[in-house]
Amino acid sequence: MLAALARVDDPEIRRPITELDMVRGATIDDGVARIRLALTIVGCPAADTIERDVRAAASAVEGVDAVDLEVGVMTVPEREALVERLRGTRRRQFTPDTLTKVYAVTSGKGGVGKSTVTANLAVALAARGLRVGLVDADVFGYSIPAILGIAGEKPTQVADMILPPVAHGVKVISIGMFVDGSAAVSWRGPLLHRTMEQFLTDVFFGDLDVLLLDLPPGTGDIAISLGQLLPHAEVLVVTTPQEAAADVAERSGLVARQTGQTVVGVVENMAGLPQPDGSVLELFGSGGGDEVARRLEVPVLARLPLSVALRQGGDAGAPVVLTAPADPAAAAVLALAEHLAGRGRGLAGRSLPFSTS
């Protein structure tokens, strides 16, 4: 029975319920599987899913004709012990020696589609089988929850650990999950820094292959704070084809470099509108992406054409990389995801499990 239950994962923590000590008892008596289950908290949002999966797993065991499931809640000491075990000895998850690839997506100004690019890129990476986390660091203009279709969802808190909601295979955290409706956030530097620090410490992402951060436009407090907190992060600069956009996009890359981060490439969004005859209508001009790449001495990694499907997907909370993967903009994001997935994590700055003695 325990072997069957070990195949049931907590959908928020993404680990087997047996490993999380959620199973307090599991026996089979005259064809009846008697299971005692302890959820992490009262009102656990994943309760229905866990109960359904436990019943299905138990019913599939040979000799089981019925399932008697008793559901309770962990005690405070049990919950605290679980949190300590999940965190281990390290509270901060993304130090320079992490195996997680960290990408900060930035732009010089707003309105260039940075959040749309970031959200679709995260989903595309998750669709490739990678474990992906996404931090919506655009505190004043948070939009990631809506783009991913989880607006209104709240994180689950277990003791002092926050479990982020999951959307399309991506673990997501945003300040929009902690405010009411579309309330405005008007914070100054110290509070912004503390918020980013909490997102990187109190939010439990587990083992990630990739962490994406959707930064606010410009070169303000959050960009500087994340440069301090994640100096090993690599930066993608999003711009439009308009040459006038090159100046402000370049600045965001330069600020990242000043904090020690590495700019790895440019993403040009709104790169023309394909026409039925095969031509491209350059509504926002051309050359902006190439100019930013030339100034920062990095490649243009992707060009996303204007796309109705991309816009519709963002409005509907249905990423275009899933709903219309053949769309030219979706294809560009999927190719970018393939490129980034193939980039290994360097050994620089990481401690290795070897001794010279």
SULLINTA-V643337 format. One record per residue. N is the residue number from 1. RES is the residue in three letters. SS is DSSP state (H for helix, E for strand, L for the rest). D_FIRST is the distance of its C-alpha to the first C-alpha in whole Angstrom. Layout:
BEGIN
[[N:RES:SS:D_FIRST] [N:RES:SS:D_FIRST]]
END
This chain:
BEGIN
[[1:MET:L:0] [2:LEU:H:4] [3:ALA:H:5] [4:ALA:H:5] [5:LEU:H:6] [6:ALA:L:9] [7:ARG:L:10] [8:VAL:L:12] [9:ASP:E:15] [10:ASP:E:17] [11:PRO:L:20] [12:GLU:L:23] [13:ILE:L:22] [14:ARG:L:20] [15:ARG:E:17] [16:PRO:E:14] [17:ILE:L:13] [18:THR:L:11] [19:GLU:L:14] [20:LEU:L:16] [21:ASP:L:15] [22:MET:L:14] [23:VAL:E:11] [24:ARG:E:12] [25:GLY:E:10] [26:ALA:E:6] [27:THR:E:7] [28:ILE:E:8] [29:ASP:E:12] [30:ASP:L:14] [31:GLY:L:12] [32:VAL:E:11] [33:ALA:E:8] [34:ARG:E:10] [35:ILE:E:9] [36:ARG:E:12] [37:LEU:E:13] [38:ALA:E:16] [39:LEU:E:18] [40:THR:L:21] [41:ILE:L:24] [42:VAL:L:25] [43:GLY:L:26] [44:CYS:L:24] [45:PRO:L:25] [46:ALA:L:22] [47:ALA:H:20] [48:ASP:H:20] [49:THR:H:19] [50:ILE:H:16] [51:GLU:H:15] [52:ARG:H:16] [53:ASP:H:13] [54:VAL:H:10] [55:ARG:H:11] [56:ALA:H:12] [57:ALA:H:9] [58:ALA:H:7] [59:SER:H:10] [60:ALA:L:10] [61:VAL:L:7] [62:GLU:L:9] [63:GLY:L:11] [64:VAL:L:10] [65:ASP:L:13] [66:ALA:E:13] [67:VAL:E:11] [68:ASP:E:13] [69:LEU:E:13] [70:GLU:E:15] [71:VAL:E:17] [72:GLY:E:19] [73:VAL:E:21] [74:MET:L:21] [75:THR:L:24] [76:VAL:H:27] [77:PRO:H:26] [78:GLU:H:23] [79:ARG:H:24] [80:GLU:H:27] [81:ALA:H:25] [82:LEU:H:23] [83:VAL:H:26] [84:GLU:H:27] [85:ARG:H:24] [86:LEU:H:24] [87:ARG:H:28] [88:GLY:L:28] [89:THR:L:32] [90:ARG:L:34] [91:ARG:L:34] [92:ARG:L:36] [93:GLN:L:34] [94:PHE:L:37] [95:THR:L:39] [96:PRO:L:41] [97:ASP:L:39] [98:THR:L:36] [99:LEU:L:35] [100:THR:L:35] [101:LYS:E:38] [102:VAL:E:40] [103:TYR:E:42] [104:ALA:E:44] [105:VAL:E:46] [106:THR:E:49] [107:SER:E:52] [108:GLY:L:56] [109:LYS:L:56] [110:GLY:L:54] [111:GLY:L:54] [112:VAL:L:53] [113:GLY:L:50] [114:LYS:H:48] [115:SER:H:45] [116:THR:H:45] [117:VAL:H:45] [118:THR:H:42] [119:ALA:H:40] [120:ASN:H:40] [121:LEU:H:40] [122:ALA:H:36] [123:VAL:H:35] [124:ALA:H:36] [125:LEU:H:35] [126:ALA:H:31] [127:ALA:H:32] [128:ARG:L:32] [129:GLY:L:29] [130:LEU:L:30] [131:ARG:L:29] [132:VAL:E:31] [133:GLY:E:33] [134:LEU:E:36] [135:VAL:E:38] [136:ASP:E:41] [137:ALA:L:43] [138:ASP:L:46] [139:VAL:L:46] [140:PHE:L:49] [141:GLY:L:49] [142:TYR:L:45] [143:SER:L:44] [144:ILE:H:40] [145:PRO:H:38] [146:ALA:H:41] [147:ILE:H:41] [148:LEU:L:37] [149:GLY:L:37] [150:ILE:L:35] [151:ALA:L:38] [152:GLY:L:37] [153:GLU:L:34] [154:LYS:L:33] [155:PRO:L:31] [156:THR:E:29] [157:GLN:E:30] [158:VAL:E:27] [159:ALA:L:30] [160:ASP:L:32] [161:MET:E:30] [162:ILE:E:31] [163:LEU:E:28] [164:PRO:L:30] [165:PRO:E:29] [166:VAL:E:28] [167:ALA:E:31] [168:HIS:L:30] [169:GLY:L:28] [170:VAL:E:31] [171:LYS:E:30] [172:VAL:E:33] [173:ILE:E:35] [174:SER:E:39] [175:ILE:H:41] [176:GLY:H:41] [177:MET:H:38] [178:PHE:L:40] [179:VAL:L:43] [180:ASP:L:44] [181:GLY:L:44] [182:SER:L:47] [183:ALA:L:48] [184:ALA:L:50] [185:VAL:L:50] [186:SER:L:53] [187:TRP:L:52] [188:ARG:L:54] [189:GLY:H:53] [190:PRO:H:51] [191:LEU:H:49] [192:LEU:H:48] [193:HIS:H:47] [194:ARG:H:45] [195:THR:H:43] [196:MET:H:43] [197:GLU:H:42] [198:GLN:H:39] [199:PHE:H:38] [200:LEU:H:37] [201:THR:H:36] [202:ASP:L:34] [203:VAL:E:32] [204:PHE:E:29] [205:PHE:L:29] [206:GLY:L:27] [207:ASP:L:27] [208:LEU:L:30] [209:ASP:L:32] [210:VAL:E:35] [211:LEU:E:36] [212:LEU:E:39] [213:LEU:E:41] [214:ASP:E:43] [215:LEU:L:46] [216:PRO:L:49] [217:PRO:L:52] [218:GLY:L:55] [219:THR:L:55] [220:GLY:L:55] [221:ASP:H:53] [222:ILE:H:49] [223:ALA:H:50] [224:ILE:H:52] [225:SER:H:49] [226:LEU:H:46] [227:GLY:H:49] [228:GLN:H:48] [229:LEU:H:45] [230:LEU:L:44] [231:PRO:L:47] [232:HIS:L:45] [233:ALA:L:44] [234:GLU:E:45] [235:VAL:E:47] [236:LEU:E:48] [237:VAL:E:51] [238:VAL:E:51] [239:THR:E:55] [240:THR:E:57] [241:PRO:L:59] [242:GLN:L:62] [243:GLU:L:64] [244:ALA:L:65] [245:ALA:H:61] [246:ALA:H:61] [247:ASP:H:63] [248:VAL:H:60] [249:ALA:H:57] [250:GLU:H:59] [251:ARG:H:59] [252:SER:H:55] [253:GLY:H:55] [254:LEU:H:57] [255:VAL:H:56] [256:ALA:H:52] [257:ARG:H:54] [258:GLN:H:56] [259:THR:L:53] [260:GLY:L:52] [261:GLN:L:49] [262:THR:E:50] [263:VAL:E:51] [264:VAL:E:49] [265:GLY:E:51] [266:VAL:E:52] [267:VAL:E:50] [268:GLU:E:53] [269:ASN:E:52] [270:MET:L:54] [271:ALA:L:56] [272:GLY:L:58] [273:LEU:E:57] [274:PRO:E:57] [275:GLN:L:60] [276:PRO:L:60] [277:ASP:L:62] [278:GLY:L:60] [279:SER:L:62] [280:VAL:E:61] [281:LEU:E:62] [282:GLU:L:62] [283:LEU:L:62] [284:PHE:L:62] [285:GLY:L:64] [286:SER:L:63] [287:GLY:L:62] [288:GLY:H:61] [289:GLY:H:57] [290:ASP:H:60] [291:GLU:H:62] [292:VAL:H:59] [293:ALA:H:57] [294:ARG:H:61] [295:ARG:H:62] [296:LEU:H:58] [297:GLU:L:58] [298:VAL:L:55] [299:PRO:L:54] [300:VAL:E:53] [301:LEU:E:50] [302:ALA:E:49] [303:ARG:E:52] [304:LEU:E:50] [305:PRO:L:53] [306:LEU:L:53] [307:SER:L:51] [308:VAL:H:50] [309:ALA:H:47] [310:LEU:H:46] [311:ARG:H:48] [312:GLN:H:46] [313:GLY:H:43] [314:GLY:H:43] [315:ASP:H:45] [316:ALA:H:42] [317:GLY:L:39] [318:ALA:L:38] [319:PRO:L:39] [320:VAL:H:41] [321:VAL:H:39] [322:LEU:H:37] [323:THR:H:39] [324:ALA:L:42] [325:PRO:L:41] [326:ALA:L:44] [327:ASP:L:46] [328:PRO:H:49] [329:ALA:H:48] [330:ALA:H:44] [331:ALA:H:45] [332:ALA:H:46] [333:VAL:H:43] [334:LEU:H:41] [335:ALA:H:43] [336:LEU:H:44] [337:ALA:H:40] [338:GLU:H:40] [339:HIS:H:43] [340:LEU:H:41] [341:ALA:H:38] [342:GLY:L:40] [343:ARG:L:41] [344:GLY:L:40] [345:ARG:L:40] [346:GLY:L:42] [347:LEU:L:42] [348:ALA:L:45] [349:GLY:L:44] [350:ARG:L:41] [351:SER:L:40] [352:LEU:L:39] [353:PRO:L:37] [354:PHE:L:40] [355:SER:L:42] [356:THR:L:46] [357:SER:L:46]]
END
